[in-house]
């Protein structure tokens, strides 16, 4: 089962797809992000998460131009969203940041994932991230 949705925003893009065989939810987002990004993201991702439950699954998130996400309200939203996903079977996440991302961006994402207790790793290379997920998704 593959479900791909393209959603273009005025300032950024969000693309979600699901590989049910590999049990991976793919998230590709390019900023800058509007203030209602969290609301749009949540509405679009819920059906895909529901399609994966009750099995264990992982997510591969590719993020470009994510500096506009670095604020407390988005941080709180992401933490709550990740915790909800864990309840639906999310076991591991690989986050791919664009090469040369600032230390501030990297540390901000570490703080988000550490708050959730989810197993995660941050990469600059999509293939390494995918290999990490494949090895760490356990039923």
N, C-alpha and C positions, 0 to 999 in steps of 0.2 A: 504494500500500500504506500503510495507516495502522494502527498498533498502539498502543493506548492502554492503560496500566495504571495503576490507582489503588491506592495502598498507604497505608493509614492506620496511623500509629504512635501509641503512647500519647501522646507529647508533640509530634509533628510529622507532617508529611505529605510525601510524595514522589509526584510524578506525572510519568511519562515518556511521550512520544509521538514518533512518527516520521512525517515527511512525506518519503517517498522521492522524490517528484517534485521538490520544492524542494531535496532533499538536506540537510534540517535535522533534527537531533535536539533536541527540546524537553525541557527539564528544569525542573520547577517544584517548589521545595522551600520548606517553611515550617517554621521551628524553633519552639521549641528542639529540638535534635537529641540523641538518645540516644547513648551511647558506641558502640553498634554500628551507627551510621548508615553508616559507610564500607563495612562488610561487606554490609549490605543493598543499598546503592546499587550496589556492584560486581556483585553477583549479578543484579540487575534490569536493569542497563544493558548488560551484555555481549551478550545476544541482539540488541538493537537496533543496537549498533555492528557486530556481525557482518553484519547485514542490509544495511548500507551499503557494506561493503568490496567491491570494491577501489576504488570511485569516491571522488572528493574530496567531503568533506561538512563542514558546520559545525554548531555547537551554539549554541542560545539557552538560557541558564540564567537563570531568574527566582528570586531568593532573597529571602525575608522572614525576619526574626528569625534572621539568621545569626551573631549574636555567639557563640552556643554552639559554633561551629565553630573559633573562634580559639584553637587550641592546636597544639603542635608535631606530635603524632601525626596529627591530621587533615590538617595542612599536608603532611606527608610522604606520606600516603596520596593526597591530591589531586594532588600533583606526579607521583607514579608513575602514577596513573590517567590523567592528561592525556597523559603521555609514551606510555603504552600506546595511547591513542586516536589519537595522531599516527601510530603504526605501522599503524593500521587505516584511515588516510585522513583524519583530522581535520585541516583546514587553518586554521580560524579559529573563534573563539568570541566571542560577545557576552554579557556578563554584565549583568543588570539587577538593581540593588540598589534597595531601597525608598527613596523620597525621604527625605532627612534622615539617611541612614546616616552614622555617625560617620567622621571621618578615619581612625581606627584600623582600622575595618572595610575601608574603601576601600584603604588602604595595604597591609593584610594580603593582600587579593586581588591587588593589583598584584605583591606579592612572590611569590605563588604562580605567577602566569602568567609573570612574567619568568624565573623559574627553569626553566620548561619550554621557553622559546624559541618558544612558539606565538603567532601573531598573534592579538591580542585587543583588545577595547575594553570599557570599563565605562560603563553608561548608567543613567539613572533612568527612561527611557521605552522601553517595549516596541517601539513602532513604529519608533523611530529605530534600535534594536538590530537589528530585522529587516531594515531597509533596508541597514544596514552589512553584515550577513551576505550578503544577496542580491548586493551589489556585489563581495564579496570571496571568494566560493566559486568556485574555479577548478578545472576538471577536470584 
